[in-house]
Each structure stands twice: as C-alpha cells, then as structure tokens.
C-alpha cells in the first residue's frame, strides 16, 4: 500500500492507465486473431481488409505507448508475411498447368 499522498495518486493514475492499456491491447489482439483466422480460411479479400485494420491498431497502440514500436513492427511484419504466403498460394492455384 502507498504510504504518501503522492504515492496514492500515482497508484490511482497507474490503475487508470492499466485499464486503458488493457482495452487497447485486447482490441488489437482480437483484430490480429481475426486476420489469422481469415488467412487460415483462405479468404483473401477479407484478409487484406482486416490486415489494414490490424496494422492501424498496432500503430496506434505503439504511438500511445501501450507497446513498444519495435514490438508493433515485428507483429505487423509477421502478419504481412502470413498474408503474402496466402497471396502466393492463391496465385499458384490460378496459374494454368504447363
């Protein structure tokens, strides 16, 4: 427990920040899971749209200081890598055998 008035206030501030960060982090995770499920199902158009939304959420999260900018960059890179794998597999399906 805090022993000074300043420490009490800092605890209140920390709890408010924690609640705000938790909701932001949760929303971002949900968007990422949605993208990954769309990629697994093979829905290219929906996955591309969802990736844009997820990348935006990651950028906002890093900008607010909820996560580190390198963490956000790494997660965006991994998402794009998965999306590009789907795009390549769809391209191989549409090519004529020959």
C-alpha positions as CSV (number, residue, x, y, z in Angstrom):
1,X,0.0,0.0,0.0
2,X,1.2,3.5,-0.7
3,X,2.5,5.4,2.3
4,X,2.3,9.0,1.0
5,X,-0.3,11.1,-0.8
6,X,1.8,11.3,-3.9
7,X,2.1,7.5,-4.0
8,X,-1.6,7.1,-3.5
9,X,-2.3,9.4,-6.5
10,X,0.3,7.6,-8.6
11,X,-1.4,4.3,-7.8
12,X,-4.8,5.7,-9.0
13,X,-3.2,7.0,-12.2
14,X,-1.4,3.7,-12.8
15,X,-4.7,1.8,-12.4
16,X,-6.5,4.2,-14.9
17,X,-3.6,3.7,-17.4
18,X,-3.7,0.0,-16.9
19,X,-7.4,-0.2,-17.7
20,X,-7.0,1.9,-20.8
21,X,-4.0,0.0,-22.0
22,X,-5.7,-3.3,-21.3
23,X,-8.7,-2.4,-23.5
24,X,-6.4,-1.2,-26.3
25,X,-4.3,-4.3,-26.1
26,X,-7.3,-6.6,-26.1
27,X,-8.9,-4.9,-29.1
28,X,-5.6,-5.2,-31.1
29,X,-5.3,-8.9,-30.2
30,X,-8.8,-9.5,-31.4
31,X,-8.1,-7.8,-34.7
32,X,-5.0,-9.9,-35.2
33,X,-6.8,-13.2,-34.4
34,X,-9.5,-12.2,-36.9
35,X,-6.8,-11.7,-39.6
36,X,-5.2,-15.0,-38.8
37,X,-8.5,-16.9,-39.0
38,X,-9.3,-15.3,-42.3
39,X,-5.9,-16.2,-43.7
40,X,-6.4,-19.8,-42.5
41,X,-9.8,-20.0,-44.1
42,X,-8.3,-18.7,-47.4
43,X,-10.5,-15.6,-47.7
44,X,-8.0,-13.3,-49.5
45,X,-10.1,-10.1,-49.9
46,X,-11.4,-10.1,-46.4
47,X,-8.0,-10.9,-45.0
48,X,-6.4,-8.0,-46.9
49,X,-9.1,-5.6,-45.5
50,X,-8.6,-7.0,-42.0
51,X,-4.8,-6.6,-42.2
52,X,-5.2,-2.9,-42.8
53,X,-7.3,-2.5,-39.8
54,X,-5.0,-4.7,-37.6
55,X,-1.9,-2.7,-38.8
56,X,-3.6,0.5,-37.9
57,X,-4.5,-0.8,-34.5
58,X,-0.9,-1.9,-33.9
59,X,0.4,1.5,-35.0
60,X,-2.0,3.3,-32.6
61,X,-1.0,1.0,-29.8
62,X,2.7,1.8,-30.3
63,X,2.0,5.5,-30.6
64,X,0.1,5.6,-27.3
65,X,2.9,3.7,-25.6
66,X,0.9,0.6,-24.9
67,X,3.5,-1.5,-26.7
68,X,7.0,-0.7,-27.9
69,X,7.3,0.4,-31.5
70,X,9.7,-2.5,-32.4
71,X,7.1,-4.9,-30.9
72,X,4.4,-3.4,-33.1
73,X,6.7,-3.5,-36.2
74,X,7.6,-7.2,-35.5
75,X,3.9,-8.1,-35.2
76,X,3.0,-6.2,-38.4
77,X,5.8,-8.0,-40.2
78,X,4.6,-11.4,-39.1
79,X,1.0,-10.5,-40.2
80,X,2.2,-9.4,-43.7
81,X,4.4,-12.5,-44.0
82,X,1.3,-14.7,-43.4
83,X,-0.8,-12.7,-45.8
84,X,1.9,-12.8,-48.5
85,X,2.0,-16.6,-48.1
86,X,-1.7,-16.7,-48.8
87,X,-1.4,-14.5,-51.8
88,X,1.3,-16.7,-53.2
89,X,-0.7,-19.8,-52.7
90,X,-3.7,-18.2,-54.4
91,X,-1.5,-17.2,-57.3
92,X,-0.2,-20.7,-57.7
93,X,-3.8,-22.1,-57.8
94,X,-4.9,-19.7,-60.5
95,X,-1.9,-20.4,-62.9
96,X,-2.5,-22.9,-65.7
97,X,-0.6,-26.1,-65.5
98,X,2.1,-26.2,-68.1
